Amino acid sequence: MVSKKVFEELDKLRVALRKHNRLYHVLDDPEISDAEYDVLFAKLLEIERQYPELVTENSPSHRVGAERLDAFETVEHRSPMLSLDKCTSTSELIDWETRALKYLGQQQALVYTCEPKIDGVAVSLFYAKGELVSAATRGDGRAGEGILANVRTIAAIPLVLSGDNTPREIEIRGEIYMPIAGFNKFNSQAQSQGKKLLVNPRNGAAGSLRQLDSRITAARPLTMYCYSAGYYSADWQPKSHWDVLMQLKAWGLRVNQETQRVTGIDACTNYIDKILARRDALAYEIDGIVIKSDSLEIQQKLGVLTRSPRWAIAYKYPSQEATTELLSVDFQVGRTGAITPVARLEPVFVGGVTVSSASLHNIGEIRRLNLRLGDKVLLRRAGDVIPKIVKALGDNDSNVNIEGFEGSSAENMINLPDLCPSCGTSIVLAADEAIARCPAGLQCPDQRRESIRHFASRLAMDIDGMGDRIVELLIEQELVETFSDLYALEVSQVAQLERMGEKSAENLIQAIEASKSTTLARFIYALGIREVGEATAVNLAAYFGDISALKNADLEQLVRVEDVGEIVAANIMEYFSNQSAWLDIERLRQAGIYWPDIQAKTAHQPLQGQIWVLTGKLTEMPRAKAKAALQQLGAKVASAVSSQTDCLVAGEKAGSKLSKAQSLGIKIIDEAEMLNFLGRESARQA
């Protein structure tokens, strides 16, 4: 006999875990830490181990996956999962609306819902009495593959709907996808372990859902946005598509927060343009916008063509993938001496632009992709403006890591050059590394050029007007070899450069003079020490307080600094062991570069442990300087608002981050309040 107390505790644990799953995976607003969640989950598993007869199909414990299936069953959809008509221009969109209005016999503008078209896998979820009992892929639209065991592992999909107003039966449709951050993390871990990589987030999601062993699916970073109800019993009668979405959200399902209800086709095109402008900043990949008539009554009147509804259409954005040919590979030298292979491609239109080259990162990437000259390759431009070769196509199609190029003809092999293409120094490639380097440092022209560009950049010494072309001319004319040479330049020398007159030369010299007043953190970052970024430079400055103390620090001291591990510490020690580098730092100080004295480690840090977020346009202080100032006081400056955020600084035209902070009750200040606070703290530390 199982005691009443066990039943009550088990029910209490399941309710709590479902609640916290929803808060974390659906609302992005966790109330407890991961460790606290793990304690609850462990208690649930312990009770279910003791009383296996109490285990249910919809227990939170089923998130970890089940035994391997022999094959997928076929599941028929209660109503067909239709495909959408597509358009790629405003004129086609207007024509679609015109046809709909004509069919309805009206002229009044329709109300629409607009939402991003997630580039994932369409699925249907079937709930009976609020419990998930079936899940299937789209298949041929009439029937798909039953993937319930795999869907159960996805934390964002509730096994039991929230609330007591759920219909007797409901089939919910949506898109299962892999967030970009999760995709990148998965591939990074797979590459470090020598495992097969995923080609892109969509293929990753599709492959994950078609695993016969759901424990593999459970290890993949999958989530879901729901976008409609395909079928529901008569005990639920929504009036609009918007009502459907809001109810799905109330039941604990994820609905895309970018979804909007608008009136008229002009509002739809404005939405299309707005999302396109933010496409690369989204946390997921999209290939367009879905526009639907909002009224369910009008949807019914418009009806369905053979395979697509008249009441919905997909506006497709430019493709982010294309196939092209690898023509050749050049090798370039970066600021830190890294030798980077660059693919020269047959020009192809992808992601809205024509692409003719792509970075291959390092020789290890060439080996992993098994690339050869003349290959057909899959090119991808998504998430940022940098195109990437993700796969070789054809006979040598391979996604596995390989040690060499067995099977490749010698003339088509891509080999690492023996000598640096810039200075002719022998290239070094450690046995345990994928990145080859030129060890010549600033004696290498390409490294010298990139280092000086970095030194003068906005986040470093911030020399206004010191663009790439000016740096190249200064080096070509042998006016600059080291950082300190910049501060010895004269107006007459600069004025002789191509397209530089007397006035422009004076402005540049004034900008160089103005850059002498800086901060220790910016100065450390400007030196270009390998793997010492902006945040690490801030931590080093706060910890040591002086450039000499940093120079003399040993490994034990360096690894005490936040975000500094043994590899970064070794890079710092290697940099300062170079006598010529330290001599140039001394010349820079003699040239007049200075920064306010700060106390090391023990400096007053009133924001220690706090998380701040900057949003909107700052008009008085550049965002980079504001971030550095807050970090100097101990704050971590994050890019997104969460329940862990302590304060949001809202500049002009603050958007969704401000709204979320307001909904979470987070402290919000404007730029003036931030500047007053920074001023007070600066005076206190003085």
CORGI-V772555 format. One record per residue. RES is the residue in one small letter. OMEGA is omega in degrees with one decimal (none if undefined). NEAR is the number of other C-alpha atoms within 12 Angstrom. Layout:
BEGIN
res->RES omega->OMEGA near->NEAR
res->RES omega->OMEGA near->NEAR
END
This chain:
BEGIN
res->m omega->177.0 near->9
res->v omega->-176.4 near->16
res->s omega->177.5 near->11
res->k omega->-179.3 near->10
res->k omega->178.7 near->12
res->v omega->177.9 near->20
res->f omega->-177.2 near->20
res->e omega->-180.0 near->16
res->e omega->179.1 near->21
res->l omega->179.1 near->34
res->d omega->179.7 near->24
res->k omega->179.4 near->19
res->l omega->-178.7 near->30
res->r omega->178.0 near->34
res->v omega->-178.9 near->26
res->a omega->-178.7 near->26
res->l omega->176.1 near->38
res->r omega->178.3 near->36
res->k omega->-176.4 near->32
res->h omega->172.6 near->31
res->n omega->-179.0 near->40
res->r omega->179.9 near->32
res->l omega->-175.1 near->26
res->y omega->-169.9 near->26
res->h omega->-177.6 near->28
res->v omega->-175.7 near->31
res->l omega->-179.2 near->29
res->d omega->-176.8 near->22
res->d omega->-175.9 near->24
res->p omega->177.8 near->22
res->e omega->-178.8 near->23
res->i omega->179.7 near->21
res->s omega->176.4 near->17
res->d omega->-179.0 near->15
res->a omega->179.2 near->11
res->e omega->177.0 near->16
res->y omega->-179.1 near->25
res->d omega->178.4 near->19
res->v omega->177.9 near->17
res->l omega->-177.8 near->29
res->f omega->179.2 near->30
res->a omega->177.6 near->20
res->k omega->178.5 near->25
res->l omega->-179.1 near->35
res->l omega->-178.8 near->26
res->e omega->179.3 near->20
res->i omega->-179.1 near->27
res->e omega->175.0 near->27
res->r omega->-179.4 near->15
res->q omega->-176.3 near->15
res->y omega->-176.8 near->18
res->p omega->179.1 near->17
res->e omega->179.9 near->13
res->l omega->-179.5 near->26
res->v omega->178.7 near->22
res->t omega->-179.4 near->21
res->e omega->-175.7 near->23
res->n omega->174.9 near->31
res->s omega->176.2 near->34
res->p omega->-179.9 near->39
res->s omega->-178.5 near->36
res->h omega->178.4 near->31
res->r omega->-172.4 near->33
res->v omega->179.0 near->25
res->g omega->-177.4 near->31
res->a omega->-179.2 near->24
res->e omega->-176.9 near->18
res->r omega->175.7 near->18
res->l omega->173.8 near->19
res->d omega->179.6 near->10
res->a omega->176.0 near->16
res->f omega->173.7 near->24
res->e omega->176.4 near->21
res->t omega->-179.5 near->20
res->v omega->177.2 near->28
res->e omega->178.1 near->25
res->h omega->179.4 near->33
res->r omega->171.5 near->28
res->s omega->-173.7 near->22
res->p omega->171.8 near->28
res->m omega->-171.7 near->34
res->l omega->171.5 near->30
res->s omega->-177.5 near->24
res->l omega->167.3 near->26
res->d omega->-176.1 near->26
res->k omega->173.0 near->26
res->c omega->-177.7 near->25
res->t omega->-178.7 near->24
res->s omega->178.8 near->21
res->t omega->-178.8 near->24
res->s omega->177.7 near->15
res->e omega->178.8 near->20
res->l omega->178.0 near->31
res->i omega->178.2 near->23
res->d omega->178.8 near->18
res->w omega->178.8 near->30
res->e omega->-179.9 near->36
res->t omega->178.6 near->23
res->r omega->-179.3 near->19
res->a omega->179.9 near->31
res->l omega->178.4 near->26
res->k omega->179.8 near->16
res->y omega->179.5 near->18
res->l omega->-177.8 near->22
res->g omega->179.3 near->15
res->q omega->179.8 near->14
res->q omega->-178.5 near->14
res->q omega->-178.5 near->15
res->a omega->179.7 near->23
res->l omega->171.7 near->29
res->v omega->-176.9 near->31
res->y omega->163.4 near->34
res->t omega->-179.7 near->39
res->c omega->179.0 near->40
res->e omega->177.7 near->41
res->p omega->177.4 near->42
res->k omega->-176.4 near->39
res->i omega->178.7 near->39
res->d omega->-178.1 near->35
res->g omega->-177.9 near->35
res->v omega->179.4 near->36
res->a omega->179.4 near->36
res->v omega->173.1 near->47
res->s omega->177.7 near->47
res->l omega->-179.7 near->53
res->f omega->179.6 near->41
res->y omega->173.8 near->35
res->a omega->-176.1 near->24
res->k omega->175.5 near->23
res->g omega->-177.8 near->29
res->e omega->179.7 near->30
res->l omega->-177.2 near->34
res->v omega->-178.7 near->30
res->s omega->175.1 near->36
res->a omega->-175.7 near->43
res->a omega->171.8 near->42
res->t omega->179.5 near->40
res->r omega->-178.6 near->35
res->g omega->179.4 near->27
res->d omega->-179.0 near->20
res->g omega->177.5 near->26
res->r omega->-179.7 near->21
res->a omega->179.7 near->23
res->g omega->-179.9 near->30
res->e omega->178.0 near->32
res->g omega->-175.2 near->32
res->i omega->-175.6 near->43
res->l omega->-178.1 near->41
res->a omega->179.7 near->40
res->n omega->-178.7 near->45
res->v omega->178.8 near->51
res->r omega->-177.2 near->39
res->t omega->-175.8 near->39
res->i omega->-170.9 near->43
res->a omega->-177.8 near->40
res->a omega->-179.0 near->40
res->i omega->-178.3 near->47
res->p omega->174.8 near->46
res->l omega->176.0 near->42
res->v omega->-179.7 near->35
res->l omega->178.9 near->37
res->s omega->175.1 near->27
res->g omega->-178.6 near->20
res->d omega->-178.6 near->13
res->n omega->-179.2 near->18
res->t omega->178.7 near->28
res->p omega->-179.7 near->29
res->r omega->177.0 near->21
res->e omega->176.0 near->27
res->i omega->174.4 near->37
res->e omega->-175.6 near->38
res->i omega->179.5 near->46
res->r omega->177.8 near->40
res->g omega->-176.7 near->38
res->e omega->171.9 near->41
res->i omega->-174.8 near->47
res->y omega->178.6 near->40
res->m omega->178.1 near->42
res->p omega->-176.2 near->31
res->i omega->-178.9 near->32
res->a omega->178.5 near->21
res->g omega->177.3 near->25
res->f omega->-178.9 near->32
res->n omega->179.5 near->24
res->k omega->179.3 near->19
res->f omega->-179.2 near->28
res->n omega->178.5 near->27
res->s omega->179.1 near->17
res->q omega->179.5 near->18
res->a omega->-179.1 near->21
res->q omega->-179.9 near->23
res->s omega->179.8 near->18
res->q omega->179.0 near->13
res->g omega->-178.2 near->17
res->k omega->-179.8 near->17
res->k omega->179.7 near->22
res->l omega->173.4 near->30
res->l omega->-176.3 near->33
res->v omega->178.7 near->32
res->n omega->-176.5 near->37
res->p omega->-178.1 near->39
res->r omega->178.0 near->31
res->n omega->178.3 near->23
res->g omega->178.8 near->35
res->a omega->-178.5 near->43
res->a omega->179.8 near->30
res->g omega->-179.8 near->28
res->s omega->-178.0 near->35
res->l omega->-177.5 near->45
res->r omega->175.6 near->33
res->q omega->176.0 near->32
res->l omega->176.0 near->27
res->d omega->-174.5 near->27
res->s omega->176.0 near->32
res->r omega->174.4 near->26
res->i omega->177.5 near->28
res->t omega->-178.1 near->35
res->a omega->-178.8 near->30
res->a omega->-177.9 near->27
res->r omega->-177.5 near->39
res->p omega->-177.1 near->33
res->l omega->172.9 near->40
res->t omega->-173.7 near->45
res->m omega->166.5 near->39
res->y omega->177.9 near->43
res->c omega->-175.5 near->42
res->y omega->177.7 near->41
res->s omega->170.8 near->41
res->a omega->-176.5 near->38
res->g omega->-179.5 near->29
res->y omega->173.0 near->28
res->y omega->-178.0 near->28
res->s omega->-170.8 near->20
res->a omega->-179.6 near->12
res->d omega->172.7 near->14
res->w omega->-175.8 near->18
res->q omega->177.1 near->20
res->p omega->-178.2 near->24
res->k omega->-175.8 near->19
res->s omega->176.2 near->25
res->h omega->178.0 near->35
res->w omega->177.5 near->30
res->d omega->178.1 near->23
res->v omega->-177.6 near->32
res->l omega->-179.2 near->34
res->m omega->178.0 near->26
res->q omega->175.9 near->30
res->l omega->179.1 near->38
res->k omega->179.9 near->29
res->a omega->178.5 near->22
res->w omega->175.9 near->33
res->g omega->178.5 near->34
res->l omega->179.9 near->43
res->r omega->175.0 near->39
res->v omega->-175.2 near->37
res->n omega->-177.5 near->33
res->q omega->178.1 near->24
res->e omega->-178.4 near->27
res->t omega->-179.6 near->31
res->q omega->173.0 near->30
res->r omega->-175.1 near->29
res->v omega->178.4 near->26
res->t omega->175.8 near->24
res->g omega->-175.6 near->27
res->i omega->177.7 near->33
res->d omega->177.9 near->20
res->a omega->176.8 near->24
res->c omega->-179.9 near->36
res->t omega->175.6 near->29
res->n omega->178.0 near->19
res->y omega->178.9 near->32
res->i omega->-179.2 near->37
res->d omega->-177.9 near->22
res->k omega->-179.5 near->22
res->i omega->178.0 near->30
res->l omega->179.5 near->27
res->a omega->-178.0 near->15
res->r omega->-172.7 near->20
res->r omega->-176.2 near->32
res->d omega->179.9 near->22
res->a omega->-179.8 near->19
res->l omega->-177.8 near->25
res->a omega->-177.5 near->28
res->y omega->-179.3 near->37
res->e omega->177.4 near->42
res->i omega->176.3 near->40
res->d omega->176.8 near->32
res->g omega->180.0 near->35
res->i omega->174.6 near->41
res->v omega->-179.5 near->42
res->i omega->-177.7 near->43
res->k omega->168.3 near->44
res->s omega->-172.3 near->39
res->d omega->-177.6 near->35
res->s omega->177.7 near->26
res->l omega->176.5 near->28
res->e omega->178.4 near->18
res->i omega->175.3 near->28
res->q omega->-179.4 near->26
res->q omega->179.1 near->19
res->k omega->-178.4 near->18
res->l omega->174.5 near->27
res->g omega->-171.1 near->21
res->v omega->169.7 near->22
res->l omega->-175.2 near->14
res->t omega->-175.6 near->14
res->r omega->-176.9 near->17
res->s omega->179.9 near->20
res->p omega->175.1 near->28
res->r omega->-171.4 near->33
res->w omega->-179.9 near->39
res->a omega->178.4 near->41
res->i omega->177.0 near->37
res->a omega->173.5 near->35
res->y omega->-173.6 near->37
res->k omega->173.4 near->32
res->y omega->176.5 near->32
res->p omega->-179.5 near->25
res->s omega->178.0 near->25
res->q omega->175.6 near->36
res->e omega->177.8 near->32
res->a omega->177.8 near->33
res->t omega->178.4 near->29
res->t omega->-176.8 near->34
res->e omega->175.3 near->31
res->l omega->-175.4 near->37
res->l omega->-177.8 near->24
res->s omega->177.8 near->26
res->v omega->173.6 near->33
res->d omega->177.5 near->29
res->f omega->-178.5 near->34
res->q omega->-177.8 near->34
res->v omega->-178.9 near->39
res->g omega->-176.2 near->37
res->r omega->-177.6 near->33
res->t omega->179.4 near->34
res->g omega->-179.8 near->38
res->a omega->178.0 near->33
res->i omega->-175.2 near->38
res->t omega->174.8 near->33
res->p omega->179.1 near->34
res->v omega->180.0 near->31
res->a omega->171.9 near->38
res->r omega->-169.1 near->29
res->l omega->167.5 near->33
res->e omega->-175.1 near->25
res->p omega->-178.4 near->20
res->v omega->179.8 near->28
res->f omega->-178.6 near->23
res->v omega->178.9 near->27
res->g omega->176.5 near->30
res->g omega->179.2 near->22
res->v omega->175.1 near->21
res->t omega->-176.0 near->25
res->v omega->178.4 near->31
res->s omega->178.1 near->28
res->s omega->179.0 near->31
res->a omega->177.4 near->36
res->s omega->174.8 near->31
res->l omega->172.2 near->37
res->h omega->-179.5 near->31
res->n omega->-177.3 near->32
res->i omega->177.0 near->37
res->g omega->178.1 near->34
res->e omega->177.3 near->35
res->i omega->179.8 near->39
res->r omega->-179.8 near->31
res->r omega->-179.4 near->34
res->l omega->-177.7 near->38
res->n omega->-176.2 near->38
res->l omega->172.6 near->47
res->r omega->176.0 near->37
res->l omega->-179.1 near->29
res->g omega->179.5 near->27
res->d omega->163.4 near->34
res->k omega->-175.5 near->27
res->v omega->173.8 near->36
res->l omega->-177.7 near->32
res->l omega->-178.2 near->41
res->r omega->176.0 near->37
res->r omega->-176.0 near->33
res->a omega->178.5 near->35
res->g omega->174.7 near->27
res->d omega->-176.0 near->18
res->v omega->-175.4 near->20
res->i omega->178.9 near->24
res->p omega->-176.4 near->33
res->k omega->171.8 near->38
res->i omega->-176.4 near->42
res->v omega->-175.4 near->38
res->k omega->170.2 near->37
res->a omega->-176.7 near->34
res->l omega->175.9 near->26
res->g omega->-172.9 near->18
res->d omega->-176.5 near->15
res->n omega->179.0 near->25
res->d omega->-176.0 near->21
res->s omega->176.5 near->27
res->n omega->-177.6 near->28
res->v omega->176.9 near->27
res->n omega->178.8 near->24
res->i omega->-177.8 near->22
res->e omega->-178.1 near->17
res->g omega->-177.5 near->22
res->f omega->179.7 near->25
res->e omega->178.9 near->15
res->g omega->-179.9 near->15
res->s omega->174.3 near->20
res->s omega->-173.0 near->14
res->a omega->-176.0 near->13
res->e omega->-179.1 near->13
res->n omega->179.9 near->20
res->m omega->177.3 near->24
res->i omega->-175.0 near->34
res->n omega->174.8 near->27
res->l omega->179.2 near->30
res->p omega->178.8 near->26
res->d omega->-174.9 near->19
res->l omega->177.2 near->24
res->c omega->-179.3 near->33
res->p omega->-179.7 near->28
res->s omega->-173.2 near->31
res->c omega->177.8 near->23
res->g omega->176.9 near->19
res->t omega->178.9 near->22
res->s omega->-179.1 near->21
res->i omega->-179.6 near->28
res->v omega->175.5 near->23
res->l omega->179.9 near->24
res->a omega->-175.0 near->12
res->a omega->-176.3 near->10
res->d omega->-178.4 near->10
res->e omega->176.9 near->15
res->a omega->-175.6 near->26
res->i omega->174.8 near->27
res->a omega->-176.6 near->34
res->r omega->168.1 near->37
res->c omega->-175.2 near->37
res->p omega->-171.7 near->26
res->a omega->179.4 near->28
res->g omega->-176.7 near->36
res->l omega->174.4 near->33
res->q omega->177.5 near->26
res->c omega->-176.1 near->33
res->p omega->-178.6 near->33
res->d omega->177.8 near->33
res->q omega->179.0 near->35
res->r omega->-178.7 near->35
res->r omega->-177.6 near->36
res->e omega->179.3 near->34
res->s omega->-179.9 near->36
res->i omega->173.4 near->41
res->r omega->-179.6 near->39
res->h omega->-179.2 near->35
res->f omega->-175.9 near->38
res->a omega->-171.8 near->39
res->s omega->-171.9 near->28
res->r omega->-177.6 near->26
res->l omega->179.0 near->34
res->a omega->-178.0 near->36
res->m omega->172.8 near->40
res->d omega->177.7 near->32
res->i omega->-176.6 near->33
res->d omega->178.2 near->27
res->g omega->179.8 near->26
res->m omega->-178.5 near->32
res->g omega->-176.5 near->22
res->d omega->-177.0 near->21
res->r omega->178.6 near->19
res->i omega->178.8 near->31
res->v omega->179.5 near->37
res->e omega->-179.4 near->26
res->l omega->179.3 near->26
res->l omega->179.1 near->33
res->i omega->179.2 near->31
res->e omega->-179.7 near->18
res->q omega->178.5 near->16
res->e omega->176.7 near->20
res->l omega->-176.8 near->25
res->v omega->173.1 near->30
res->e omega->-178.9 near->34
res->t omega->179.8 near->37
res->f omega->-175.3 near->41
res->s omega->178.5 near->30
res->d omega->179.2 near->24
res->l omega->-174.3 near->40
res->y omega->175.2 near->33
res->a omega->-178.8 near->23
res->l omega->177.0 near->28
res->e omega->-178.0 near->24
res->v omega->-176.9 near->25
res->s omega->178.8 near->19
res->q omega->-177.7 near->25
res->v omega->-177.5 near->35
res->a omega->-178.8 near->23
res->q omega->-179.4 near->22
res->l omega->-179.3 near->25
res->e omega->177.8 near->19
res->r omega->177.2 near->14
res->m omega->175.6 near->23
res->g omega->-177.5 near->17
res->e omega->-177.0 near->19
res->k omega->178.9 near->16
res->s omega->178.7 near->24
res->a omega->178.4 near->27
res->e omega->179.6 near->23
res->n omega->-179.5 near->22
res->l omega->179.0 near->33
res->i omega->176.8 near->28
res->q omega->178.5 near->23
res->a omega->177.0 near->25
res->i omega->178.8 near->36
res->e omega->-178.7 near->27
res->a omega->-177.4 near->21
res->s omega->-179.5 near->34
res->k omega->176.2 near->30
res->s omega->-173.8 near->23
res->t omega->173.7 near->30
res->t omega->179.5 near->34
res->l omega->-179.5 near->41
res->a omega->179.9 near->42
res->r omega->-179.9 near->44
res->f omega->178.3 near->40
res->i omega->179.4 near->41
res->y omega->-178.0 near->36
res->a omega->-178.3 near->36
res->l omega->175.9 near->42
res->g omega->177.1 near->40
res->i omega->-175.3 near->34
res->r omega->176.8 near->30
res->e omega->173.1 near->25
res->v omega->179.7 near->33
res->g omega->-175.5 near->26
res->e omega->-177.3 near->35
res->a omega->179.3 near->34
res->t omega->178.0 near->34
res->a omega->177.0 near->41
res->v omega->-179.5 near->44
res->n omega->179.0 near->37
res->l omega->-179.8 near->44
res->a omega->-179.2 near->43
res->a omega->-176.6 near->39
res->y omega->-173.4 near->36
res->f omega->174.9 near->31
res->g omega->-176.4 near->29
res->d omega->-176.9 near->28
res->i omega->178.8 near->33
res->s omega->178.1 near->18
res->a omega->177.5 near->22
res->l omega->179.9 near->32
res->k omega->-173.8 near->33
res->n omega->-177.4 near->21
res->a omega->175.9 near->27
res->d omega->-175.6 near->22
res->l omega->-177.9 near->22
res->e omega->179.1 near->15
res->q omega->-175.0 near->24
res->l omega->-176.0 near->31
res->v omega->173.8 near->25
res->r omega->-178.0 near->20
res->v omega->179.6 near->28
res->e omega->178.0 near->25
res->d omega->178.2 near->23
res->v omega->175.4 near->27
res->g omega->-175.2 near->20
res->e omega->-179.3 near->20
res->i omega->178.7 near->18
res->v omega->178.7 near->26
res->a omega->178.7 near->32
res->a omega->177.5 near->25
res->n omega->179.0 near->25
res->i omega->-179.7 near->37
res->m omega->178.7 near->29
res->e omega->-179.0 near->22
res->y omega->-175.1 near->30
res->f omega->174.9 near->29
res->s omega->177.7 near->19
res->n omega->-174.0 near->19
res->q omega->-178.7 near->14
res->s omega->177.7 near->19
res->a omega->179.8 near->27
res->w omega->177.1 near->25
res->l omega->179.1 near->19
res->d omega->175.6 near->24
res->i omega->178.3 near->29
res->e omega->177.4 near->20
res->r omega->177.0 near->21
res->l omega->177.9 near->30
res->r omega->177.9 near->23
res->q omega->178.9 near->16
res->a omega->175.3 near->22
res->g omega->177.4 near->21
res->i omega->-178.1 near->28
res->y omega->175.8 near->27
res->w omega->-179.4 near->22
res->p omega->176.0 near->20
res->d omega->175.4 near->20
res->i omega->178.1 near->28
res->q omega->-178.4 near->22
res->a omega->169.0 near->24
res->k omega->-174.4 near->25
res->t omega->-179.9 near->18
res->a omega->179.4 near->24
res->h omega->-179.5 near->22
res->q omega->-175.0 near->27
res->p omega->-177.9 near->24
res->l omega->-178.6 near->23
res->q omega->178.1 near->21
res->g omega->-179.8 near->20
res->q omega->177.4 near->22
res->i omega->179.2 near->30
res->w omega->177.0 near->39
res->v omega->175.4 near->39
res->l omega->178.6 near->41
res->t omega->-178.0 near->34
res->g omega->-177.0 near->24
res->k omega->173.8 near->20
res->l omega->-173.3 near->24
res->t omega->-175.5 near->18
res->e omega->-178.2 near->18
res->m omega->177.3 near->20
res->p omega->-176.3 near->20
res->r omega->-178.1 near->26
res->a omega->179.6 near->24
res->k omega->177.8 near->30
res->a omega->178.9 near->33
res->k omega->-179.4 near->34
res->a omega->-179.2 near->35
res->a omega->178.4 near->36
res->l omega->177.9 near->39
res->q omega->179.4 near->36
res->q omega->179.6 near->43
res->l omega->173.4 near->38
res->g omega->-176.6 near->30
res->a omega->165.5 near->31
res->k omega->-178.4 near->35
res->v omega->-176.5 near->36
res->a omega->-178.9 near->24
res->s omega->-177.2 near->18
res->a omega->178.9 near->26
res->v omega->173.9 near->34
res->s omega->179.5 near->30
res->s omega->178.9 near->29
res->q omega->-178.9 near->27
res->t omega->179.0 near->31
res->d omega->-176.7 near->28
res->c omega->175.4 near->36
res->l omega->173.2 near->43
res->v omega->-174.7 near->42
res->a omega->174.9 near->34
res->g omega->179.8 near->29
res->e omega->176.7 near->18
res->k omega->174.6 near->16
res->a omega->-173.3 near->24
res->g omega->-171.2 near->20
res->s omega->179.8 near->18
res->k omega->177.9 near->30
res->l omega->179.9 near->31
res->s omega->-179.5 near->20
res->k omega->178.6 near->27
res->a omega->178.3 near->31
res->q omega->-178.6 near->23
res->s omega->-179.1 near->17
res->l omega->179.5 near->24
res->g omega->-178.6 near->19
res->i omega->178.0 near->25
res->k omega->-178.4 near->25
res->i omega->175.0 near->30
res->i omega->177.1 near->27
res->d omega->-176.1 near->27
res->e omega->-178.7 near->27
res->a omega->178.7 near->20
res->e omega->177.9 near->19
res->m omega->-179.2 near->29
res->l omega->177.3 near->26
res->n omega->179.0 near->16
res->f omega->-179.8 near->22
res->l omega->178.9 near->27
res->g omega->179.2 near->18
res->r omega->-178.6 near->15
res->e omega->177.5 near->22
res->s omega->179.3 near->22
res->a omega->-179.7 near->11
res->r omega->-179.4 near->14
res->q omega->177.9 near->20
res->a omega->none near->13
END
